[in-house]
């Protein structure tokens, strides 16, 4: 589908599970050289066996993890910032430590991984593409999502700043903002029919997203098919944020 991604080096964070894992699989099908980053060593090794991707086992919440990625990564053409953490509570019950962790993983790690990738892309001199995996929670109010929403809104703000700063180097930066996506973990989290239906009732298309429906727009934004697209915050939400 995106043949120009063949042989491109794409770094994917949060690759141990969820959307990140699906991105690695699809990129490998397209012939990309994928470097998958995550905390779960067992799952990354299984992914390597399945796809022949390279792996870096690193906790991006910690500076040591960021340093490990910086030391092991070589050239790079694209980045998918998919590492994420959701610790959901109402404002009245939210713990400050949980807020800090979500900002550290969802926002700070996105900024610092983008920094080390951008430095390489600038030095290489051939441009590149960065895609930040945000959330519909950055664009609309959801109960129990205060810290998560704040961290994802920070990602969207960083997308716009990085677009402006990196554009002169032919580096494009965009965000995607999915609704509930039916990865194995999400299927468990949204297994309560009443809870799921309340969310589905707010989605004009009347359903949650399948993983591929999020992965394909990400690959589009990595590819030359989107060569004039930068600074976009793209809802992949079946119309949820249009209401």
Backbone torsions as a table, in degrees:
resi	resn	phi	psi	omega
1	UNK	NA	-39.1	179.6
2	UNK	-125.7	73.7	-170.3
3	UNK	-64.8	-23.3	-179.0
4	UNK	-71.2	-10.2	176.5
5	UNK	-79.6	-8.9	179.2
6	UNK	-59.7	130.3	178.5
7	UNK	71.4	0.2	174.4
8	UNK	-75.4	144.7	178.7
9	UNK	-92.7	116.5	-177.1
10	UNK	-120.2	124.6	175.5
11	UNK	-93.0	129.2	179.7
12	UNK	-123.5	116.2	174.3
13	UNK	-90.4	162.0	-177.4
14	UNK	64.9	32.9	-172.5
15	UNK	-84.3	-5.7	-178.2
16	UNK	-66.3	-27.2	-174.5
17	UNK	-158.8	176.5	170.1
18	UNK	62.7	-148.7	-176.0
19	UNK	-59.5	-38.5	179.3
20	UNK	-58.4	-42.9	179.9
21	UNK	-64.2	-42.4	178.5
22	UNK	-64.6	-36.5	177.2
23	UNK	-61.3	-44.2	179.2
24	UNK	-59.3	-46.4	-178.9
25	UNK	-59.7	-47.5	-176.1
26	UNK	-69.8	-37.9	176.8
27	UNK	-62.2	-40.0	178.6
28	UNK	-66.4	-36.3	174.5
29	UNK	-60.2	-37.1	179.9
30	UNK	-76.7	-5.5	177.6
31	UNK	90.6	11.7	177.4
32	UNK	-73.3	156.2	171.9
33	UNK	-94.2	108.2	-171.3
34	UNK	-104.2	134.1	171.1
35	UNK	-110.2	111.5	-174.3
36	UNK	-99.3	126.4	-178.2
37	UNK	-114.7	135.4	176.8
38	UNK	-170.2	174.3	-178.9
39	UNK	-92.9	-27.1	-173.4
40	UNK	-86.6	99.0	-174.9
41	UNK	-60.8	-43.2	-178.0
42	UNK	-61.5	-46.4	-178.8
43	UNK	-67.4	-36.6	177.3
44	UNK	-65.6	-39.3	179.1
45	UNK	-66.3	-38.2	175.0
46	UNK	-63.4	-40.6	178.6
47	UNK	-64.1	-39.2	177.6
48	UNK	-62.8	-42.1	178.1
49	UNK	-63.7	-36.4	-176.8
50	UNK	-74.9	-37.3	-168.8
51	UNK	-119.5	-12.9	-174.6
52	UNK	68.4	21.0	174.7
53	UNK	-71.9	162.2	168.6
54	UNK	-85.9	154.2	-179.1
55	UNK	-130.9	149.7	170.4
56	UNK	-131.6	115.7	179.9
57	UNK	-86.8	111.8	-173.4
58	UNK	-156.6	141.4	174.4
59	UNK	-96.9	106.5	-174.3
60	UNK	-75.6	-5.1	172.6
61	UNK	-72.6	-21.3	-176.3
62	UNK	-107.6	144.2	178.6
63	UNK	-60.3	-34.3	178.7
64	UNK	-60.9	-36.6	178.0
65	UNK	-67.5	-42.1	176.5
66	UNK	-63.0	-41.4	178.8
67	UNK	-63.5	-36.2	180.0
68	UNK	-65.2	-44.4	176.9
69	UNK	-60.6	-44.2	-178.5
70	UNK	-61.7	-37.2	-177.1
71	UNK	-78.5	-28.1	-174.7
72	UNK	-96.2	-22.0	-178.2
73	UNK	-77.4	137.4	176.0
74	UNK	-105.3	-126.0	177.9
75	UNK	-72.1	156.6	-177.7
76	UNK	-153.6	139.1	179.6
77	UNK	-109.2	-22.5	-177.6
78	UNK	-153.1	156.8	-179.3
79	UNK	-138.7	132.8	169.3
80	UNK	-114.8	110.5	176.3
81	UNK	-85.5	95.2	-175.4
82	UNK	-116.7	-5.2	178.0
83	UNK	-61.9	128.8	-176.9
84	UNK	-153.9	158.3	-179.0
85	UNK	-141.4	131.4	178.6
86	UNK	-124.4	111.6	175.9
87	UNK	-119.7	100.8	-165.2
88	UNK	-103.8	125.2	175.4
89	UNK	-152.7	155.7	172.7
90	UNK	-66.2	158.3	-179.3
91	UNK	-50.7	-41.7	-174.6
92	UNK	-69.1	-17.0	-179.8
93	UNK	-112.7	-6.1	-173.1
94	UNK	-64.8	138.1	177.8
95	UNK	-94.3	138.6	178.8
96	UNK	-59.1	-36.3	-179.6
97	UNK	-64.9	-36.3	177.7
98	UNK	-66.5	-42.4	176.7
99	UNK	-58.3	-45.6	-178.6
100	UNK	-63.4	-40.5	-179.1
101	UNK	-65.1	-42.1	179.0
102	UNK	-64.6	-38.9	177.1
103	UNK	-66.9	-35.9	-179.3
104	UNK	-67.4	-42.1	-177.1
105	UNK	-83.0	-50.3	-171.7
106	UNK	-77.0	-35.7	-175.9
107	UNK	-105.8	-57.6	-174.9
108	UNK	-61.6	-46.6	-179.4
109	UNK	-63.5	-38.1	175.9
110	UNK	-59.0	-45.2	-179.4
111	UNK	-63.5	-45.0	-172.6
112	UNK	-78.3	-33.7	173.8
113	UNK	-67.9	-40.6	176.6
114	UNK	-60.9	-37.9	179.0
115	UNK	-60.6	-49.7	-176.3
116	UNK	-69.4	-32.1	176.3
117	UNK	-71.4	-44.2	-179.1
118	UNK	-60.7	-39.2	178.2
119	UNK	-59.5	-41.5	178.4
120	UNK	-66.7	-45.0	-178.5
121	UNK	-60.6	-41.3	178.8
122	UNK	-63.3	-43.5	-179.7
123	UNK	-65.9	-37.6	-179.5
124	UNK	-68.0	-34.4	175.3
125	UNK	77.5	19.8	180.0
126	UNK	-122.3	15.8	178.4
127	UNK	74.9	-163.9	-179.5
128	UNK	164.5	-175.1	-178.8
129	UNK	-142.0	136.1	176.5
130	UNK	-121.3	131.2	177.1
131	UNK	-122.7	121.6	177.8
132	UNK	-96.9	125.1	179.6
133	UNK	-90.0	99.8	-178.3
134	UNK	-95.3	-138.1	-175.6
135	UNK	-164.6	154.5	170.8
136	UNK	-60.2	-21.5	179.3
137	UNK	-66.4	-16.8	175.5
138	UNK	-78.0	-15.8	-171.1
139	UNK	-114.8	-13.2	-177.8
140	UNK	-146.4	154.5	-178.1
141	UNK	-78.7	130.8	176.3
142	UNK	-130.4	132.1	178.1
143	UNK	-58.3	142.7	175.8
144	UNK	71.8	11.0	-173.2
145	UNK	-113.4	19.3	-171.0
146	UNK	-56.7	-54.6	-178.5
147	UNK	-66.4	-41.5	179.2
148	UNK	-63.5	-46.5	179.1
149	UNK	-60.2	-42.5	179.5
150	UNK	-61.7	-41.8	-178.3
151	UNK	-69.2	-36.6	179.6
152	UNK	-75.6	-34.6	174.0
153	UNK	-63.5	-34.7	175.2
154	UNK	-62.8	-39.2	176.8
155	UNK	-59.6	-44.2	-179.5
156	UNK	-64.1	-40.4	177.3
157	UNK	-63.2	-41.3	178.4
158	UNK	-65.2	-34.1	177.3
159	UNK	-57.2	-44.8	-178.5
160	UNK	-67.0	-41.3	179.1
161	UNK	-65.9	-45.0	-179.8
162	UNK	-65.0	-36.2	175.9
163	UNK	-56.8	-46.3	-177.9
164	UNK	-68.7	-41.4	-175.4
165	UNK	-76.4	-34.3	-172.3
166	UNK	-98.1	-14.4	179.6
167	UNK	-53.0	-42.6	179.3
168	UNK	-60.7	-15.1	177.7
169	UNK	-101.0	14.0	-179.1
170	UNK	63.2	30.5	175.6
171	UNK	-106.0	120.1	179.3
172	UNK	-95.6	144.6	-179.6
173	UNK	-135.6	126.3	-179.5
174	UNK	-139.6	160.8	173.7
175	UNK	-116.8	148.5	165.1
176	UNK	-117.3	144.6	-172.6
177	UNK	-128.9	83.1	-174.7
178	UNK	-75.8	154.6	165.2
179	UNK	-80.4	-169.6	174.9
180	UNK	-54.2	126.9	-176.8
181	UNK	-118.0	130.6	-167.0
182	UNK	-82.6	62.1	166.4
183	UNK	-74.7	165.3	179.8
184	UNK	-53.6	-41.0	-179.3
185	UNK	-67.2	-40.8	-179.9
186	UNK	-67.0	-34.2	177.9
187	UNK	-60.7	-36.8	176.7
188	UNK	-71.2	-45.4	-177.2
189	UNK	-64.8	-26.8	-178.5
190	UNK	-113.7	30.4	-178.1
191	UNK	-77.2	-17.6	176.5
192	UNK	-71.7	114.5	-175.2
193	UNK	-58.9	-38.1	-179.0
194	UNK	-67.4	-44.5	178.3
195	UNK	-61.7	-45.7	-179.1
196	UNK	-63.4	-42.5	-176.9
197	UNK	-65.6	-35.7	177.9
198	UNK	-61.1	-38.1	177.7
199	UNK	-73.8	-44.2	-179.4
200	UNK	-60.0	-34.4	179.4
201	UNK	-62.6	-19.3	179.6
202	UNK	-94.4	-1.6	-178.2
203	UNK	-106.0	113.8	-177.4
204	UNK	-54.0	-35.1	178.5
205	UNK	-75.0	-9.9	170.4
206	UNK	75.0	25.9	178.7
207	UNK	-162.3	167.2	172.8
208	UNK	-83.8	169.7	-179.4
209	UNK	-86.4	142.8	168.0
210	UNK	-82.7	150.0	-176.9
211	UNK	-52.3	-41.2	-178.3
212	UNK	-62.9	-28.6	-179.1
213	UNK	-72.1	-15.8	173.1
214	UNK	-95.8	-38.5	-177.5
215	UNK	-65.3	-43.0	-176.4
216	UNK	-60.9	-45.1	174.6
217	UNK	-61.6	-34.1	176.8
218	UNK	-62.9	-46.6	179.2
219	UNK	-64.5	-36.2	174.5
220	UNK	-57.4	-44.0	-178.4
221	UNK	-71.8	-22.1	174.4
222	UNK	-79.8	-24.2	-168.4
223	UNK	-92.4	170.7	178.4
224	UNK	-70.9	-11.5	175.9
225	UNK	-62.3	-21.0	179.8
226	UNK	-114.3	33.8	-170.0
227	UNK	-63.6	-16.2	177.1
228	UNK	-112.9	18.6	-179.3
229	UNK	-108.0	117.6	176.1
230	UNK	-153.9	144.7	-179.5
231	UNK	82.3	11.3	-177.1
232	UNK	-85.1	140.6	169.4
233	UNK	-111.6	104.2	-167.0
234	UNK	-105.1	106.5	174.0
235	UNK	-67.3	133.5	171.5
236	UNK	-120.9	74.7	-162.9
237	UNK	-138.8	14.4	178.8
238	UNK	61.7	19.5	178.8
239	UNK	97.1	5.1	-176.3
240	UNK	-54.1	-47.3	-175.0
241	UNK	-82.2	-1.7	176.4
242	UNK	-81.5	-16.3	-175.9
243	UNK	-80.4	NA	NA
